[in-house]
Amino acid sequence: MTSPFGIDVALPGLDAAEVAQGLDRLSRPPDWLTAIEDPQRLRDDLESSVPELASGAVRLVSCKFKRAYVDGPGWQTLCRLMVEDATGATPRQVDVHGYLAAPGVDVPPTAADSYRFGADHRYSLPDPRPVLDERPPDDGLPALAVLADRETARSVLERALRTSRADLADLQLAGCTPTVMRHREGRRCTIRYELDYRPELRQPHWPLSIVAKLYGGEEARTTYTGMTALWDSPLRRSSTVRIAEPLALVPELDVMVQSTLPGDHTLKDEIRTAFAAGLDAGIATLADPVRRAGRGLAELHGSQALSGSTVTWTSRVAALRDAVDQLDAAVPSFAGALHPLIRTLEVAAANVPAQPLVATHGSFRPAQILLDNGNLGFLDFDGCCQAEPGVDLALFRTTLCDLSLRALTLDDRRPLTDAEGRAAMDGLDGLCATFLSGYQEVCEIAPDRLALWDALTSAKDIVDCWRKIKFEHLERRLAFIRRRLAPVSR
């Protein structure tokens, strides 16, 4: 039996039985917590509890649970509703924020004296008792209103490009067409712009398109600094991978502007379709881009473009402990379930030397790799930092396996049998080994240290299923860590 992710290293000091018991406890989330993921149960609760819906004054067209995070004794949640009034007017989107806690736990006080969609009010629902609070679409990104408007965006972008780049000092924009590519309310928004010029003024080196990234804090400056360091490093001239050029920083708006990269889909998109013809066909399709992604990552790690915060093994374990403590408070039945595993990792890490810090992507997943007719581009350096190579290596491989297993499962809309699951894991181990072989074309790997980062990353993934109420991923992620830990009990 081999361990996953392309390496076969046993973690020492593991009490396999105690860890297994904890993982078993984590495999059974309570019904009151999973209820919000069920569209029909969410709809029933809304339609029976919100006065406008219960009376028929407003009709619920659709509802979807979007995200959650632990806060105190429960979860802050976001659900997205499409509603229409009784006259049959065009449906409109309503983002409803709420608070979900266990039965018997007091929720934050509410002060609703009337209920009208479009106002800032809260809606009390029955057990499992989320408290829903309708709010404006996004008040955490003040630059969004400016940069979503064509005329104000044209003025801001022209000024930013002219003042940041000597070769663009005479640039004159006739207009721009914005397209929101990604929007995380209150935190981040990515907008692509197609740029227009008056023909008689157009210069050949002026960009035809750019990307602006809006942030809810100081991330714009941090990301711009990190991308500038990479652009000034040998990675800029890589024949393996492309990176975007940082063009301008607009600190007063917390906005960074960069060039665009060619490509029409990501490696994550490729994974979703690669397995349509089966496991072997999918692995064959993915082998080349995965190998080159490994080589490109090694070139990034070897770039010497150190920037951003410092992330260490100790800080990541501490963050995991904090997350586990939050869950212990919110779900008493969870308490202590992951403590044996965390203790094991700490003991093992004391006997395995840390690797030197390198320039690190920080969120290196298949979604951050853009494909363009066989060429690769690396995206989204918002999390750039200084860390051990295992931070990026482990995250990419665990996510690669997770996405691939999900694609295989959804292909025929049924769970994999035990035999199919073992064959899939074996095949994905080989794909992860291909990724590591690409990495080793440029940089060496410390297998013992990487095994620790694998286990720590898998443990965090499991905790995130609980913290974000994303239990559709839980079974796969538990399978990863059980397989990761299996070699020690052989």
Salt bridges, closest charged atoms under 4 A:
ASP8 OD1 - ARG490 NH2 3.35
GLU18 OE2 - ARG343 NH2 3.23
ASP24 OD1 - ARG482 NH2 2.82
ASP31 OD1 - ARG41 NH1 3.00
GLU47 OE2 - ARG43 NH1 3.08
GLU84 OE2 - ARG59 NE 2.65
ASP95 OD1 - ARG80 NE 2.64
ASP133 OD2 - ARG122 NE 3.53
ASP133 OD2 - ARG135 NE 2.84
ASP138 OD2 - HIS183 NE2 2.71
GLU151 OE2 - ARG154 NH2 3.00
GLU158 OE1 - ARG154 NH1 3.62
ASP167 OD2 - ARG165 NH2 2.86
GLU185 OE1 - ARG67 NH1 3.10
GLU185 OE2 - ARG80 NH2 2.44
GLU194 OE2 - ARG192 NE 2.62
GLU200 OE2 - ARG198 NH2 2.59
GLU219 OE2 - ARG188 NH2 2.97
GLU245 OE2 - ARG165 NH1 2.75
ASP264 OD1 - HIS265 ND1 2.71
ASP269 OD1 - ARG272 NH1 3.30
GLU270 OE1 - HIS265 NE2 2.92
ASP288 OD1 - ARG291 NH2 3.78
ASP288 OD2 - ARG292 NE 3.06
GLU299 OE2 - ARG295 NE 3.30
ASP328 OD2 - HIS339 NE2 3.41
GLU346 OE1 - ARG321 NH2 2.86
ASP372 OD2 - ARG242 NH1 3.09
ASP380 OD1 - LYS213 NZ 2.94
ASP382 OD2 - ARG188 NH1 3.89
ASP382 OD2 - LYS213 NZ 3.06
GLU388 OE2 - ARG449 NH2 2.83
ASP392 OD2 - HIS301 NE2 2.92
ASP402 OD1 - ARG476 NE 2.82
ASP402 OD2 - ARG477 NH2 3.29
ASP412 OD2 - ARG414 NE 3.07
GLU420 OE2 - ARG414 NH2 2.83
ASP426 OD1 - ARG483 NH2 2.58
ASP429 OD2 - ARG483 NH2 2.79
GLU441 OE2 - ARG291 NH1 2.99
GLU441 OE1 - ARG295 NH1 3.06
ASP454 OD1 - ARG397 NH2 2.51
ASP454 OD2 - ARG484 NH1 3.85
ASP464 OD2 - LYS460 NZ 2.66
ASP464 OD1 - ARG467 NH1 3.52
GLU472 OE2 - HIS473 NE2 3.50
